Every structure is written in C-alpha cells, then in structure tokens.
Amino acid sequence: MKKKILLAAGIFCGFCVVILAAVLLSRGNTRIFFSARQAQLSDSDLGGEAQETLPESYEANPPAAPVVATPLEVKGEPKDTSALGGYNVLIADRGNNRLLEVTPDKRVIWEYAFHLPKAGLGADDSFFTDSGNSVIVNLEEYHLIQIIDYASKQVTWSYGVGGHAGSAPGYLNTPDDAYKLPNGDVTVADIKNCRILEISPEKQIVRQYGQTGVCKNQAGFLDKPNGDTPLAGGHTLVSNIVGKNLVELDNSWQPVFNMVLPVRYPSDPQLTQAGNILIADYSNPGQVVEVSRQGKVVWQFSGQDGDVKLNHPSLAIELPNGNILANDDQNHRVIVVDKQTKKIIWQYGVTGKPGAGYGQLNIPDGLDIIKTRGTLPVSSIGSVSRQAQNFVDKKVAVEGYVLQQDNGYAIFSDEAAGKLGPYDLPVLGAGVTNLPLKQKYILEGIVKYGGLKARNGNPYHLELSVQPSFSP
C-alpha cells in the first residue's frame, strides 16, 4: 500500500512540474541560460537523446595508440600526384594535436603544433582563410576557436574558454566547423548548445540560429548541429546529427530548405559542382554520399572493392577536377577518390596504422585545400654542402639519405651507404632523430655555420624549418 501511495505522489509531482513548465513557456520564458560555472551540459540537459545520437566525445573516441609503419608501407599507399589537381591539403591531425600542409607529392611543407593537456584535443576542423595567410580551427573537445597566422604561427584571435564548456557569452560547447566570413565575422556550429553563431571580430554574438540549450527539429531550432557551411551568396548549409536532416538558411538566417539525409550520422555538408549535396556519414562502416535536392542518391562511396570500408569519415569535398577528397578518421588517412572509377588514387596516412611518424596520421578529422604554393627547387646534398659558404643563412631544399644518427642530430648523404665524408650534411631539427637509416628524404631549412661539432667535421649544418618529408 505504501509503494502505491509513493507512486501516486510521484506521478502527481511530475504532473505539477509539467504544468509549471507549461505556465513558464506560455509567458515566453523559452530561453535556457547557463552561467560560466555551469559549463558542462549533460545529455539530459540537451534533450535527453540516446547516447548513440550524440557527438562522440574524447572519452569515447581517444587517439589511438601509435603503430609503427615501415617506409615501404608509407611508400606503398596510392600516390597519383595529379589526383589533387594542383592543390595542397591542409590536414587537422587531431590525435597528434597538429596541423599539416601536404603537397601532392606528400611533402609536409608546414606544420603547427597545439600545446594541450591531452593528445586528441587538437583541431578537428581547419580551413584556410585571409587568402591563405591564416588558418581558422575549432578544437571541438577543448571548446575553443582560434585563428592562426600562417607565417608566424601565432594565434591572432580566439573565442571560447579552453577546456571549459558553456553557453554564456564567450563560451562554447563542442564547437564544430568554424569559418571566417568575407566580412570578418566567424560562424560556428555550437553542437551541444544546439545553435549556430555568427561572432564579430570584437567577440560579440552578431546573430544566432537555434535556441540555446533547446534541442529539437523544428523551424527556429536545431538538434546537435555539426555543420554550418557558408555558400556563395550568403546562404548556409546546416546539418543536424539528431534527426539526420539538412537545413539551408538564407542571408537573413531564415530556413528556406529542409531535407532528411540518407545517412546514419550526417557530417559537414558541402555543395558539388552540380549543385548536389555531398555529405560524410560519420559511422562504421561509413560512406560518402552525394544526394540531389530531390533526395535522390546520385553517387556514393564506402570503400573500393576489396579494400577496407570507410571508418567514421567526417568531411568530404569535391575537388575542382571532380575527384573527391575525404578524411577517413578512424582509418587514419586522407584519401582522394576518382569519382568515375571509385578507386582511391591518392592517400596520406597508412591505413589502420595511427602514428606521428612520416606519412602517418592519427584521427585526421578535418581538411581544406589551397593552390600549390611555390616551393624551393630540390638539390642534392653535395651540390649544397660542397659550396656551403654560398648558402649560409639561406633557405634551401636538399634530397638525400640518412647515413648516421648522432646525439641530437643526423648526418645525410647523397648515397644510402658508405663512410662518412666531410661534405655529408649534419641536420638539426624536429623529427630528424627518429628517421630510419638509409632512407631518402627531402629536407628544407637554413644553412648555418658553426654551433654544431659534427662527427664528420663539417663546420656547416642545416637547421630544419619543417619536418623531413619522405622522397617518393
């Protein structure tokens, strides 16, 4: 009898709560506010969706333990240098807390390291902006947006409080797909706050679509948005994780188009040259799907015949030459797919082998492209070191083999084996001491005189400006 009374009381109290909520809503108190100290939002706060429908968290999807890949495995991945159509690729290598710019011949010509409390908190999206002079990134699991100057590698603008989720002004909760608009404002999909924001350079919220903390698929609301792709003409494509739908907003951020997408977990919608929508299905097995505005699937790719299936691909774009560039996060690779043959014709990262070594990635979560930058002509080691006095304090690119490792530096030669000679080149810099012997690399750096007493007696050495890249 006592249990029945308690049950009835509980039902009555629940009914009272519902009535009270209805009264509050009728008075217009529909916005939910959180203070900075109430930063972490629970799933129940955000609509009580099933766990599988929520963005995968750092705890659920940490960086994988590194696996050593051999030079033969790196060299054996697809490498058609024409696949990218003359573009370099910017990769957000989240598991390694770094950004890489990679050329079509797979040389790393720019790198940026994030200094964060844990591996895997790095950028999960990165886009060139300011004509390639800056990079905008969102650190989703660190609740932060940054703009990084390409040349100086200095952070020039940021929004959010690193490591602290929230919804009050100045705070974000799992920000995704931050873009800098032509007017200087920044847009971002603030996933767990269920809103899209436009933020001014002065860090003021200019406008918002979706109601903070109110997550549902209705006009004026969003349900875990993870894409906010700007379109020519000022429209914006928004993807909702929950509900699996796409919303197009006009210049005034009014919805003008809505469709359910034929994927389990839509991620980062992009337009194709035909005006269709290219969407990554962040699932395992995953897929990349091109769908018309009438809802017809016109192209899809889940992995080429006989190969491993895509595993949580999170972004795919159509290159100007018609090929598809995609990051296959949990297979630890970025791939180019020939749209006609559905074959992978270019790849950076070794399939299934996460790592930070040359040619490897660990959960590459974002990408962008830029026209191939002018690069230095590559010379042999000897052609520079035999007349090193002519190159002092100048930037050069040389190609050669790791002949010997020493204490904090390596010595490179034109030959893969043999005795050390006085013209072999000592090299200092990040990553050089981890390179295997007798392998051929391209080195870019500045020639210096003095400051290093090398084993072979060469008074000149090379100080790297980027990490060594494998020579195909």
C-alpha positions in Angstrom: 0.0 0.0 0.0 2.9 2.3 0.9 4.5 1.8 -2.5 1.2 2.6 -4.3 0.9 5.9 -2.3 4.5 6.9 -3.1 4.0 6.1 -6.8 0.8 8.2 -6.9 2.6 11.1 -5.2 5.5 10.8 -7.6 3.1 10.9 -10.6 1.3 13.9 -9.1 4.6 15.8 -8.6 5.6 15.0 -12.1 2.3 16.3 -13.4 2.9 19.5 -11.3 6.3 20.0 -13.0 4.7 19.6 -16.4 2.0 22.2 -15.5 4.7 24.6 -14.2 6.8 24.3 -17.3 3.8 25.0 -19.5 3.0 28.1 -17.5 6.6 29.4 -17.9 6.6 28.6 -21.6 3.3 30.5 -22.0 4.9 33.6 -20.5 7.7 33.5 -23.1 10.4 32.2 -20.9 11.7 29.8 -23.5 15.4 30.6 -23.5 17.6 28.5 -21.2 20.6 30.3 -19.7 23.8 28.8 -18.2 26.4 30.5 -16.2 30.1 30.1 -16.9 30.4 27.8 -13.9 27.6 25.6 -15.1 29.7 24.9 -18.2 29.3 21.2 -18.7 26.0 20.3 -20.2 24.6 16.8 -19.7 22.8 14.8 -22.4 19.6 15.2 -20.5 20.0 19.0 -20.4 20.2 18.9 -24.2 17.1 17.0 -24.9 17.7 13.5 -23.5 18.7 11.9 -26.8 20.0 8.4 -26.9 23.8 8.3 -26.4 24.4 6.9 -29.9 22.9 10.1 -31.5 25.3 12.4 -29.7 28.7 13.6 -30.9 31.4 11.1 -29.9 33.3 12.6 -27.1 37.1 12.5 -26.4 36.5 9.8 -23.8 34.6 7.7 -26.3 37.0 8.3 -29.1 40.5 9.0 -27.8 43.5 9.0 -30.1 44.7 5.5 -31.0 47.9 4.1 -29.7 50.7 4.7 -32.3 51.6 1.8 -34.6 55.0 1.9 -36.4 54.6 2.0 -40.2 57.6 1.0 -42.3 58.9 3.2 -45.2 57.7 0.5 -47.6 54.1 0.8 -46.2 54.2 4.6 -46.4 55.5 4.4 -50.0 53.0 1.7 -51.0 49.9 3.9 -50.4 48.3 5.4 -53.6 50.3 8.4 -54.8 48.9 9.8 -58.1 50.3 13.3 -57.8 47.7 14.6 -60.4 44.8 13.4 -58.1 44.6 16.7 -56.2 44.6 18.8 -59.4 47.4 21.1 -58.3 46.3 21.7 -54.7 48.0 21.2 -51.3 46.0 19.7 -48.5 45.6 21.1 -45.0 45.0 18.3 -42.5 43.7 18.6 -39.0 45.5 15.7 -37.4 43.5 15.7 -34.2 45.0 12.7 -32.5 48.5 14.2 -32.8 47.4 17.7 -31.8 48.8 19.2 -35.0 48.1 20.7 -38.4 49.9 19.6 -41.6 50.1 21.1 -45.1 50.9 18.3 -47.5 51.8 18.7 -51.2 50.6 16.3 -53.9 53.9 14.5 -53.7 53.4 14.1 -50.0 55.9 16.5 -48.6 55.0 18.3 -45.4 55.7 21.9 -46.0 54.0 23.5 -43.0 53.2 22.2 -39.5 51.6 23.6 -36.4 51.6 22.0 -33.0 48.9 22.6 -30.4 50.1 22.6 -26.8 47.2 21.0 -24.9 46.6 18.9 -21.8 45.9 15.7 -23.7 46.6 14.1 -27.0 43.4 14.2 -29.1 42.2 17.7 -28.1 43.6 19.3 -31.2 41.7 20.8 -34.1 39.0 18.6 -35.6 38.5 21.1 -38.5 40.8 23.6 -40.2 40.3 25.9 -43.1 42.5 28.4 -44.9 41.3 32.0 -44.6 42.6 35.5 -45.4 43.7 34.3 -48.9 45.8 31.5 -47.3 47.6 33.8 -44.8 45.7 32.4 -41.9 44.1 29.2 -40.7 40.9 29.0 -38.7 40.5 26.0 -36.4 37.9 24.7 -34.0 39.1 22.5 -31.1 35.8 20.7 -30.5 36.7 18.8 -27.5 38.5 21.8 -26.0 35.6 24.2 -26.7 37.7 26.7 -28.5 38.1 28.5 -31.8 41.4 30.0 -33.0 42.7 31.9 -36.0 46.4 31.2 -36.6 48.7 33.4 -38.7 50.3 31.1 -41.3 53.7 32.8 -41.4 54.4 33.5 -37.7 52.3 30.6 -36.3 50.8 33.0 -33.7 47.2 32.9 -32.5 45.7 36.2 -33.6 42.1 35.6 -32.5 40.2 33.2 -30.3 36.7 32.6 -28.9 35.7 30.2 -26.1 37.5 29.2 -22.9 39.8 26.3 -23.5 38.8 23.2 -21.6 35.6 24.7 -20.3 32.2 24.1 -22.0 29.4 26.6 -21.5 26.8 28.7 -23.2 27.2 32.2 -21.6 28.8 34.9 -23.8 32.4 33.9 -24.5 31.8 30.2 -24.0 31.1 27.3 -26.4 30.2 23.6 -26.0 31.8 21.4 -28.7 32.2 24.0 -31.5 32.4 22.5 -35.0 33.2 23.9 -38.5 34.4 27.4 -37.7 34.5 29.6 -40.8 35.7 33.1 -41.3 33.3 35.1 -43.5 34.3 37.8 -46.0 33.1 40.5 -43.6 35.5 39.3 -40.9 32.9 37.6 -38.7 33.2 33.9 -37.7 30.4 31.3 -37.9 30.4 28.1 -35.9 28.1 25.2 -35.2 27.9 25.0 -31.4 26.9 21.4 -31.2 25.7 20.7 -27.6 24.2 24.2 -27.3 22.1 23.4 -30.3 22.8 26.7 -32.1 24.7 28.3 -35.0 26.5 31.5 -34.0 28.0 34.4 -36.0 30.7 36.2 -33.9 32.2 39.6 -34.7 36.0 40.3 -34.6 35.2 42.1 -31.3 33.8 38.7 -30.0 30.2 39.9 -29.9 27.5 37.5 -31.0 26.0 39.2 -34.1 23.3 36.7 -34.6 22.2 33.2 -33.7 20.0 30.5 -35.2 18.6 27.9 -32.8 17.7 28.5 -29.2 20.5 27.9 -26.7 20.0 24.6 -24.9 16.7 23.8 -26.6 17.3 20.9 -29.0 14.7 19.9 -31.5 14.0 19.6 -35.2 11.6 22.5 -35.7 11.7 25.8 -37.5 13.9 28.1 -35.4 15.6 25.3 -33.6 18.4 22.9 -34.2 19.3 19.4 -32.8 23.1 18.9 -32.4 24.2 20.9 -35.5 27.7 19.8 -36.7 27.9 21.7 -40.0 27.4 25.4 -41.0 29.0 25.6 -44.4 28.9 29.1 -46.0 27.6 29.2 -49.6 28.2 31.7 -52.3 25.5 34.4 -52.0 25.4 34.2 -48.2 23.3 31.1 -47.6 24.4 28.5 -45.0 24.1 24.7 -45.1 23.4 23.2 -41.6 23.4 19.5 -40.7 21.7 18.2 -37.6 23.1 15.0 -36.1 19.8 14.2 -34.4 17.1 13.9 -37.0 19.7 13.4 -39.7 18.5 16.4 -41.6 19.9 19.3 -43.6 18.7 22.9 -43.3 19.6 25.7 -45.7 19.4 29.2 -44.2 19.2 32.3 -46.4 21.1 35.6 -45.9 18.8 36.5 -43.0 19.2 33.1 -41.5 15.7 32.1 -42.2 15.2 28.4 -43.3 14.4 28.0 -47.0 15.1 24.3 -47.5 14.9 21.2 -45.3 15.5 17.5 -46.2 16.3 14.3 -44.3 19.6 12.9 -45.4 20.1 9.2 -46.3 22.9 8.6 -43.8 23.1 7.5 -40.1 25.3 10.3 -38.9 25.5 13.3 -41.3 28.6 15.4 -41.1 29.7 18.6 -42.7 27.6 19.1 -45.9 29.3 20.6 -49.0 27.9 21.6 -52.4 29.1 19.8 -55.5 29.6 21.5 -58.9 26.3 20.0 -60.0 24.5 21.7 -57.1 24.0 18.5 -55.2 24.9 17.9 -51.5 28.0 15.9 -50.6 27.7 14.5 -47.0 30.0 12.3 -45.0 28.3 9.5 -42.9 30.3 9.5 -39.7 29.7 5.8 -38.9 31.5 2.5 -39.1 31.2 1.4 -41.7 30.8 4.9 -43.1 30.3 6.3 -46.5 30.4 9.5 -48.6 27.1 10.3 -50.3 26.1 12.8 -53.0 22.4 13.5 -52.9 20.2 15.8 -55.1 17.8 18.3 -53.6 15.1 15.9 -54.5 16.6 13.3 -52.2 18.0 11.0 -54.8 21.4 9.4 -54.2 23.5 10.2 -57.3 26.8 8.9 -56.0 28.2 7.1 -53.0 31.4 5.5 -51.8 32.1 3.3 -48.8 35.4 1.9 -49.8 36.8 0.5 -53.1 36.2 -3.2 -53.9 38.4 -5.5 -51.9 39.6 -2.7 -49.6 38.7 -1.8 -46.1 35.5 0.1 -45.6 35.5 3.8 -44.5 35.5 4.2 -40.7 34.0 7.4 -39.4 34.7 9.7 -42.4 33.8 13.2 -41.2 34.3 15.5 -44.2 34.3 15.1 -47.9 34.7 17.8 -50.6 34.6 17.7 -54.4 37.9 19.0 -55.9 37.8 21.3 -58.9 38.9 18.4 -61.1 35.9 16.4 -59.9 37.7 13.9 -57.6 36.5 13.5 -54.0 38.8 14.4 -51.1 37.8 12.9 -47.8 39.3 12.3 -44.3 38.7 8.7 -43.2 39.2 9.4 -39.5 39.4 6.0 -37.8 41.4 4.5 -40.7 43.9 7.3 -40.1 44.1 8.5 -43.6 43.1 11.3 -46.1 42.1 10.0 -49.5 41.3 11.1 -53.0 38.7 9.0 -54.8 38.4 9.1 -58.6 34.7 9.8 -58.9 34.3 7.8 -62.1 36.1 4.6 -61.1 35.6 4.8 -57.4 39.2 4.0 -56.8 41.5 5.6 -54.2 44.2 7.2 -56.3 46.0 9.3 -53.6 46.4 8.8 -49.9 48.2 10.4 -47.0 48.4 8.2 -43.9 48.8 4.4 -43.6 45.5 2.6 -43.5 44.8 1.3 -40.0 48.2 2.4 -38.6 47.9 5.6 -36.5 51.1 7.4 -35.7 53.0 10.7 -35.9 55.9 9.3 -38.0 56.5 10.5 -41.5 53.5 9.6 -43.7 51.2 8.8 -40.8 48.2 10.4 -39.2 46.1 9.8 -36.0 42.4 10.6 -36.4 42.6 13.2 -39.2 39.4 15.0 -38.5 39.4 17.9 -40.9 40.8 19.2 -44.2 41.0 22.0 -46.7 42.8 22.8 -50.0 44.9 25.6 -51.3 46.6 26.1 -54.7 50.1 24.6 -54.6 52.5 27.2 -53.1 55.8 28.0 -54.7 58.4 25.5 -53.3 62.1 25.6 -53.3 64.0 23.7 -56.0 65.3 20.4 -54.6 69.1 20.0 -54.8 71.4 17.1 -53.9 73.2 17.2 -50.6 76.6 17.5 -52.2 75.7 20.4 -54.5 74.9 22.5 -51.4 77.4 21.2 -48.9 80.4 21.4 -51.3 79.8 25.1 -51.6 78.0 25.7 -48.3 79.7 29.1 -47.8 77.4 30.4 -50.6 74.3 29.3 -48.8 74.9 30.5 -45.2 71.7 31.9 -43.7 69.7 31.0 -46.8 66.8 28.6 -47.1 67.4 25.5 -49.2 65.8 22.2 -50.0 68.0 19.1 -50.4 67.4 15.4 -51.0 69.4 12.6 -49.5 69.7 9.6 -47.3 70.0 9.3 -43.5 73.6 7.9 -43.2 74.1 8.2 -39.5 72.3 9.2 -36.3 74.2 11.0 -33.6 73.4 12.8 -30.3 70.6 15.2 -31.2 71.3 15.4 -35.0 71.6 13.2 -38.1 74.0 13.2 -41.0 72.7 13.0 -44.5 74.4 11.9 -47.7 73.8 11.7 -51.4 74.5 7.9 -51.0 72.4 5.4 -49.0 75.5 3.7 -47.5 79.2 4.2 -47.1 81.7 6.0 -44.9 81.1 9.5 -43.6 82.7 12.2 -45.6 83.5 15.9 -44.9 80.7 17.0 -47.3 78.0 14.9 -45.8 75.4 17.3 -44.2 74.6 17.4 -40.4 71.0 18.3 -39.8 69.3 19.6 -36.7 65.5 19.9 -36.2 62.2 18.4 -35.1 61.8 14.8 -36.1 65.2 14.2 -37.5 66.5 11.9 -34.8 63.6 9.5 -35.3 64.3 8.8 -39.0 65.4 5.3 -40.0 68.9 5.0 -41.7 69.4 4.6 -45.4 66.1 6.1 -46.3 65.7 9.0 -48.7 64.2 12.3 -47.5 63.6 15.9 -48.7 64.9 18.4 -46.2 64.0 22.1 -46.1 65.9 24.5 -43.8 68.5 27.2 -43.4 72.2 26.6 -43.8 74.2 27.6 -40.7 77.9 27.9 -40.0 79.2 26.9 -36.5 77.3 26.0 -33.4 77.5 22.2 -34.0 80.5 20.0 -33.7 79.5 17.2 -36.1 81.2 13.8 -36.1 82.3 14.2 -39.8 84.0 17.6 -39.1 81.7 19.6 -41.4 81.5 23.2 -39.9 78.2 23.8 -41.7 74.9 22.2 -40.9 71.2 22.5 -41.9 68.6 23.7 -39.4 65.2 22.4 -40.5 62.2 24.8 -41.0 59.8 21.8 -41.5 59.9 18.2 -40.6 61.7 15.9 -43.2 59.4 14.5 -45.8 59.8 11.1 -47.5 61.1 11.3 -51.1 58.8 9.2 -53.3 
